[in-house]
Amino acid sequence: MLLTPSSGQRPVRRVADVGTGSGMIAVLAASLGYEVIAIDFAPAMVERAKQSLAPWPDAQVRQGDACALPLQHGEVDAIIGRNVLWTLPSPEDALKHWSGLLQPGGRIGIIDGTHHGDFRRFPALYKHLSKAFGHGGHPDPVADNNPNKEVPLATLDNPQQVAELFRRVDLAEILVRDHHEVDRRLRASWSWLNRVTYKPRTFSISARVR
Ligand SMILES: C[S@@+](CC[C@H](N)C(=O)[O-])C[C@H]1O[C@@H](n2cnc3c(N)ncnc32)[C@H](O)[C@@H]1O
């Protein structure tokens, strides 16, 4: 979906997956037939992505930063990233950088969610219950030592906040989609406390470089 060209645009062939982590999205793209360059700044993740992508010998894994990608201009037709934009100190600069690496017609796509901030139903109840029962494996989003507080999108409670960054970077055909089925599946694996109090919202945004 993120990689579907708009009408009249050339098809996407080569894709960079930024912040690839263990390479899950890169594997998906490779298995769909795209030529993949998976990128992460963490050496341990680069190794994990290499293992995941081993069945696709043409896939490449590179170490590099999302704001200074190890890519030549026009080397890929699309740049995608799941759950990485919100971790960046300057997500708008990253989008600008990605846009500058693509040819006109190139695609940018992100998948993210509002799971990182303190967007809970019944925040007072959560505070009380989490003291008594712990956080059920999730970091406490309101704790002072939560590193998420250092990044602007950690307080993301609406995909439109990210879409606005896409607009500022002057991308075209910005399309925001909700992924309720993903949320249903996520919730199934959470502790009862998180199921009751979290408001998950997974979304994707895709756009075209002018
Ligand atoms: C939450 S994980 C998501 C991993 C993967 N995209 C997925 O959805 O399974 C975020 C990944 O982004 C990487 N990352 C964070 N900041 C980065 C940066 N500035 N440049 C490159 N990678 C980064 C982390 O090392 C981590 O692997």
The ligand as an SDF file (V2000), in Angstrom:
LIG
                    3D

 27 29  0  0  0  0  0  0  0  0999 V2000
   10.9560    0.7020   17.3620 C   0  0  0  0  0  0  0  0  0  0  0  0
   12.2230    0.0250   16.3890 S   0  0  0  0  0  0  0  0  0  0  0  0
   11.3420   -0.3910   14.8960 C   0  0  0  0  0  0  0  0  0  0  0  0
   12.0230   -1.4760   14.1180 C   0  0  0  0  0  0  0  0  0  0  0  0
   11.3350   -1.8930   12.8210 C   0  0  0  0  0  0  0  0  0  0  0  0
   11.1430   -0.7940   11.9080 N   0  0  0  0  0  0  0  0  0  0  0  0
   10.0130   -2.5580   13.0980 C   0  0  0  0  0  0  0  0  0  0  0  0
    8.9700   -1.9570   12.8840 O   0  0  0  0  0  0  0  0  0  0  0  0
   10.0210   -3.7210   13.5520 O   0  0  0  0  0  0  0  0  0  0  0  0
   13.1300    1.4640   15.9050 C   0  0  0  0  0  0  0  0  0  0  0  0
   14.4150    1.1460   15.1750 C   0  0  0  0  0  0  0  0  0  0  0  0
   14.9190    2.3550   14.6610 O   0  0  0  0  0  0  0  0  0  0  0  0
   16.3070    2.4010   14.8750 C   0  0  0  0  0  0  0  0  0  0  0  0
   16.6570    3.8170   14.9390 N   0  0  0  0  0  0  0  0  0  0  0  0
   16.3040    4.7160   15.8780 C   0  0  0  0  0  0  0  0  0  0  0  0
   16.8070    5.9380   15.5700 N   0  0  0  0  0  0  0  0  0  0  0  0
   17.4940    5.7900   14.4190 C   0  0  0  0  0  0  0  0  0  0  0  0
   18.2440    6.6770   13.6200 C   0  0  0  0  0  0  0  0  0  0  0  0
   18.4080    7.9450   13.9360 N   0  0  0  0  0  0  0  0  0  0  0  0
   18.8140    6.2020   12.4960 N   0  0  0  0  0  0  0  0  0  0  0  0
   18.6660    4.9010   12.1480 C   0  0  0  0  0  0  0  0  0  0  0  0
   17.9780    4.0020   12.8790 N   0  0  0  0  0  0  0  0  0  0  0  0
   17.4020    4.4410   14.0040 C   0  0  0  0  0  0  0  0  0  0  0  0
   16.5290    1.6520   16.1750 C   0  0  0  0  0  0  0  0  0  0  0  0
   17.8500    1.1550   16.2670 O   0  0  0  0  0  0  0  0  0  0  0  0
   15.4920    0.5590   16.0530 C   0  0  0  0  0  0  0  0  0  0  0  0
   16.0090   -0.5840   15.4160 O   0  0  0  0  0  0  0  0  0  0  0  0
  1  2  1  0
  2  3  1  0
  2 10  1  0
  3  4  1  0
  4  5  1  0
  5  6  1  0
  5  7  1  0
  7  8  2  0
  7  9  1  0
 10 11  1  0
 11 12  1  0
 11 26  1  0
 12 13  1  0
 13 14  1  0
 13 24  1  0
 14 15  1  0
 14 23  1  0
 15 16  2  0
 16 17  1  0
 17 18  1  0
 17 23  2  0
 18 19  1  0
 18 20  2  0
 20 21  1  0
 21 22  2  0
 22 23  1  0
 24 25  1  0
 24 26  1  0
 26 27  1  0
M  CHG  2   2   1   9  -1
M  END
$$$$
